[in-house]
Amino acid sequence: MEKRRILIATKTYPSISRKYKETVCTAGVLLDELEQPLQWIRIYPIRFRYLETEQRYPRWSIISAEIERNPKDYREESFRVNDESLEIVRQIGTDDNWAERKSLILPLEFSSISELKKQGKSLGIIKPQKLNRYFYKTTEREWSPRQQAIQDQLDLFEPSIALEKIPYQFCYDFIAQDGKRHQYSINDWEIMQLYRNCRNNSKKSTLELREQEALEKVRQKLVDDFLVKKDLYFIVGNLKNHKNTFMIIGLFYPPKVKFEQLSLF
């Protein structure tokens, strides 16, 4: 394995894994020695919630870690990591309208999903030409019996951390820069946690009302805020076993910059 620096751009909500109990897919940018962007990178699998506290890297941090290409994954962006080597180097802030974040992310932008596929890529960032609508779907409220059995497995060496099943799927219907229409689900941990926090903090009397309030606050964030006040981009990735199926694994939303026209006189 080789020690490298990586900008953490997004993390997906944890999923159940038969081999690892649960895993998180982390997407970011591989950096050179001068911290210049080289390529998109996927670090998988990571048992993020089981990492030591000081190793749980936040979004928009640069980490140092020993990594190697994952030989069991055909996707060139997929790397394995030595968990014990993880170190947080520094945080990338939001100064000057997210200038440093933009400098590390946007040089690796693709024009569309079609361009991603044409280049044989499985991970990247795109800017939608038009957002048609935001919507959500209801999903199962409980894990399947097989998934629950995996969570219930006892481990003598570490405590089990219950993983909540989110019974909703949040989605965008949009037009890409090439004019093609897509409907993608959003698997950004940040958005899932927003829903959980809003529901848990609600003072409504029933679970149904608390969930409805949380769903409305997610809508306000993804529509009233992101579509109106932000310069919205999608970090997208495909599924290992379905290479033509992509989803939004992260949202990049620097503020819109208003340019004032200067008078010559």
BELVENNOR-V392412 format. One record per residue. PHI is phi in whole degrees, 0 to 359 (NA if undefined). D_CENTER is the distance of its C-alpha to the mean C-alpha in Angstrom with 1 decimal. Layout:
{{PHI;D_CENTER} {PHI;D_CENTER}}
//
This chain:
{{NA;24.9} {241;24.4} {283;23.2} {224;20.7} {253;18.5} {222;14.8} {274;12.7} {277;9.5} {261;7.0} {194;3.6} {228;4.1} {275;4.6} {297;7.8} {304;10.8} {235;12.9} {282;16.7} {228;18.2} {295;21.9} {279;22.1} {251;19.7} {75;19.9} {209;16.2} {220;13.3} {234;9.7} {265;8.0} {251;7.0} {244;6.8} {198;9.2} {238;12.6} {285;15.8} {250;18.5} {273;22.3} {294;24.9} {263;25.0} {62;21.2} {261;21.1} {291;18.2} {250;19.1} {195;16.4} {287;12.8} {219;12.4} {246;10.7} {254;11.9} {202;12.7} {271;14.2} {225;13.7} {270;15.3} {302;13.4} {288;15.5} {258;18.6} {290;18.3} {298;20.9} {307;20.2} {288;20.6} {259;18.1} {281;15.1} {293;13.3} {282;11.7} {297;9.1} {65;11.2} {251;13.6} {263;15.5} {247;16.3} {244;19.3} {201;19.3} {277;21.4} {226;19.7} {206;21.1} {301;20.4} {275;19.8} {291;23.0} {267;22.0} {233;19.2} {291;20.6} {285;17.5} {296;18.4} {277;15.0} {273;14.9} {230;16.3} {261;17.5} {229;17.8} {274;20.7} {306;19.3} {292;22.6} {271;22.2} {296;19.1} {221;20.0} {273;18.3} {274;20.2} {194;19.4} {260;17.1} {259;16.5} {273;17.7} {248;18.0} {302;21.6} {53;23.2} {57;20.6} {67;17.7} {303;19.9} {290;18.8} {300;15.1} {299;16.3} {294;18.6} {265;16.1} {257;13.6} {289;15.9} {299;18.4} {255;16.1} {286;15.7} {251;16.9} {282;19.1} {193;17.9} {297;16.7} {300;20.3} {293;20.3} {304;17.4} {295;19.5} {299;22.7} {274;21.6} {73;20.5} {265;16.9} {240;14.0} {204;11.1} {176;11.3} {236;11.0} {227;13.5} {248;15.3} {294;16.6} {285;20.4} {208;20.7} {262;18.9} {285;21.3} {191;20.0} {253;17.4} {206;18.2} {229;17.4} {237;18.9} {277;20.4} {233;19.6} {298;21.5} {275;22.0} {236;22.6} {294;21.4} {294;23.8} {306;26.8} {294;25.5} {295;22.1} {294;24.1} {298;26.6} {295;24.0} {294;22.9} {279;26.6} {301;27.5} {276;29.3} {234;28.6} {289;31.5} {253;29.6} {208;26.6} {287;26.1} {276;24.0} {246;21.1} {300;20.8} {250;17.5} {282;17.6} {274;17.2} {276;15.7} {275;18.4} {222;16.6} {238;14.2} {261;13.0} {218;13.5} {240;14.5} {253;17.6} {214;18.0} {252;20.2} {280;19.0} {297;21.2} {270;23.4} {88;24.2} {275;22.6} {265;21.2} {222;18.0} {235;16.7} {240;13.0} {281;11.4} {250;8.1} {247;6.3} {281;3.9} {304;6.1} {301;7.4} {285;8.9} {299;10.3} {290;11.8} {301;13.2} {300;15.0} {299;16.3} {297;17.6} {295;19.3} {294;20.9} {292;22.1} {270;23.5} {292;25.2} {261;29.0} {295;29.7} {278;32.2} {234;30.5} {299;27.2} {301;27.2} {290;27.7} {295;25.1} {293;22.5} {297;23.8} {295;23.6} {295;19.9} {299;19.2} {293;21.1} {290;19.3} {295;15.9} {300;17.8} {300;19.2} {292;15.9} {280;14.4} {246;17.9} {297;20.4} {268;18.2} {295;15.5} {278;17.9} {256;20.9} {257;20.2} {245;17.2} {265;16.9} {275;13.8} {234;11.8} {247;9.2} {270;7.0} {240;8.2} {213;9.2} {260;12.2} {266;13.6} {304;15.9} {269;18.8} {218;18.4} {295;17.8} {267;18.4} {259;15.9} {249;12.6} {217;9.8} {274;7.2} {259;3.7} {195;3.2} {246;6.7} {247;9.2} {222;12.3} {297;15.3} {294;18.5} {293;20.9} {258;23.8} {264;27.2} {264;29.8} {267;33.4} {284;36.1} {274;38.7} {283;42.3} {277;44.6} {238;47.5}}
//
